[in-house]
Amino acid sequence: MHRYGVREVEKLLRLPRSTIRALIDAGFVSPARGPRNAWLFSFQDLIVLRTAQALASAKVAPKRITRSMKELRRALPESMPLSGLSICAVGDRVVVREGSRRWQAESGQYLLAFEGDPARGALSVIERKAQTSARDWLDRAVALEGSDAGAALEAYRQAVAQDPKLMDAHVNLGWLLHEAGRLAEAERAYREGIAACGGDPLLLYNLGVLLADMSRKSEAAEAYEAALRERPGFADCHYNLALLCEELDKPRDAIRHMARYRRLTGGKSD
């Protein structure tokens, strides 16, 4: 098996020695030792190093990179095949293609295409972002919410950037920011959603909840009223507005909205 010294790796992958050392320290590769304790890298090490660096640059979470690299190493041949390799990493999965063979289904956010033969001093790396639809970003964000809120927020922002009228992405982005206590950002997310999607009742309702939590009660009431103009049968909105009207010393409005809430939910009205 051919081994590559640090200088060869620097030249082939165009990575500075400090980056190579950092990736080794992170445990992505464990190069062998040669004369004078020098590092010696395998073909698999080269691919893992380059892919790990690309994913890190794409701001993929470190834990996902580690899992991806373990999977990738298991799939790699000992040397570069004549047909070349195409590697696609998305989330915590890695997809490898060799010629017409696909070791997993083709899909992904970040693609690396490797061409050439490192043994002959030629390994060109082409990096490009794959086309990911706004709906794909939305689905990815929903899946990430329970494990990586930061990555979920970024995925929601990507979804909104690709399709400003994707209402669900605006709703979830605002809600996640609200839950994180980032209230000003949440308000901006909701208002941008309303500007892009029009008077959507759920966006208006969520904005009302947020404004109430920010002690901006009159503005919250206005948001609830706007939501009810779009959806008069929005029971939860009537309930929240009833409570808010009590705080704003508007007893008649409070009674009216609570009665409406009870009728909508099958409860006994006043």
C-alpha positions, 0 to 999 in steps of 0.5 A: 500500500502506497503511503504519503508523507506530510509534504505530499498531502499538503501538495495534493490536498492543498491543506496547510500543515496546521489544518492537517494536524488539527484533523489528526488531533480531532481523531479523523485519521490516525496516520502510521509512523515512518522513519524519524517518527514522521507521519505516513498517510494512506489513500483512505486518510487523504480522502477522510482529511479532505472530506472532513475539512470540507464539511467543517468549512460547510459548518456541519456539526463536529459530531456528525462529521465524526460519524460520517468519517467512520462510515466513509472509511469503512466504504473506501477502497485501498486505492483510487479506482480508475473510475474515480470517486464521488462523495456526498455528505449530508447530515450524519450520512456519507454517500459514495459513488464509484463509476456507475456503482452507488453505495448509498442513494444519491442525495446531499448538500455538499459534494466532493468529486475526486479525480486522478491518482494520488500515487502519480502525484495527481489528485484534483478535488472539485467542491460544489454545493448541490441543489437543495430545495427549500422543502428539503431544507425545511424537512432537514430543519424539522429533523434537527430540532431535537438534536441540534437547534443551531443547525435547525435554525440555519436550515430554516434560514436556508429554506426561507432564503430559497423560498420566501413564501414557505410559510411553515419555515417562517413559523418554525424559525420564529418559534425556535428563536422564541423558545431560545429566548432570542425574542428580537430575532423571533419578532423579525422572523415573524414580521418577515414571514408576514411580509412575504406570505401576507396575513397568515393567521398562524404567523399573526397568532405566534407574533401575538404570543411573542409580543405578549411575552415581551409585555407589549400587550397592545401590539399583541392584541392587534396581532391577535385581532389581525389573525382573527380577521383572517380566521374568525374561528381560531379558538386559541386566538380568541382565548388568548385575546380574552385574557389579554383584554382583561389585562388591558381593562377591556372587560366587554371584549374579554367576555366576548372573546371568551364566549366565542372560544367556548362556543368553538370548543364545545364549552358552555358559553356565558 
